[in-house]
Amino acid sequence: MKKMSTINISGVLLIVLSALSLSSMAEVNFQGFASFVGGATLESDETYNGYENKIEYDKNSVYGLQAVSNLGDGLTATGQIIARGSENYKPEFEWMYLSYNITPTLSAKLGRVRTPFYMQSEYLEVGYTYHWVRPPEELYAAQITNMDGASLLYNVPMGSIDGQFVVSIANRRGYSENSAITVSDFTSIVATTAQFEFEGHSAKLIYVQGDLTFESTSITETETNLAAAGATFIADHVSIQGKQLGFTGIGFDLNFDALKVVLEYSQLDFDELLLIASKEARSLASVAYNLNESTISYTLSGNKKEGDTAIADNVADPLKPTILAVLAGTDRDVTTHTLGLRHDFHDSAAFKVELISTEESKLDTKATLVRFGVDMIF
């Protein structure tokens, strides 16, 4: 990623950003990024991740500003504000943390940090750093992009390999923007990652575990409709109150001169729930070839969800067909092909265009999407 501009600001702005700098004499370095994205499906009856058969410019557009204040003696404060088009450009602190270097190889963070689900988690919103318009939604689907807590980072040189190990303990409350969901919490989070870099290649191992809570109108209606199944069944399999979620992932970013290969796989494991598939597998394989200022790419991504039919064994026979039908409704099998072109027309800006073809075999639906945009850093 290219070096972004540095700005020394006056004491008035330092007071406004006191949560970031903590000192009116500190230097605050600003980094900014923006993505202006449009897209539409090609047929009137097709939809894909919120896109329809009309050009829309707010689904994936984003504007962000990051400020880093170096307070000396290994202490820094970082804040990142993001305004997303999908949320009517309402500004929100995506990051807000203090970082302290305990030793040359061990550091700690305290505050709001990125949830480490993916290879691209640290740069998830900075479209300029990758070849897609946006990372494929079949894998990069989590709403929970950040969490509030503490992290320890340990950097370990191992000969020609650089290793980094991170352990985080955190919570994330009220993360959903869906108006039909009144409560959406992810708490008691324990996240661990191990990343290794060697001669331009990198690999990452991820494990995140936490307790998920949803309260919504659809859940309440299902609880009412299935009251005959009994209070125990409702509490164990319908209500989503502190249900455990486990996320396991592995990724590779391989660079061979002009050729880049990205491979990612993740699996989500839920408690035995009726309204959420108990198993979800996500996958991505992408090849990008650089031609000086332009890059062409092809990506195959998939998402497969399977409900646990054993849940139906916990109800009386008259209710089993209903339970099995609800479970079948959570099954999904999506395969998506993405052909992309990126052109760096400026030192700090790139134009991108993608043709996306997706198919969902369980629902027997298809869609083709054209998406385009400009990514910038400043």
PyMOL commands that set and color helices and strands:
alter all, ss='L'
color gray80, all
select helices_A, chain A and resi 11-16+18-21+85-87+121-123+127-129+217-225+227-229+231-238+309-314+317-330
alter helices_A, ss='H'
color red, helices_A
select strands_A, chain A and resi 27-41+62-72+75-84+90-101+106-114+146-158+161-173+181-198+201-216+240-256+259-270+279-291+294-306+332-346+349-360+365-377
alter strands_A, ss='S'
color yellow, strands_A
deselect
rebuild
show_as cartoon
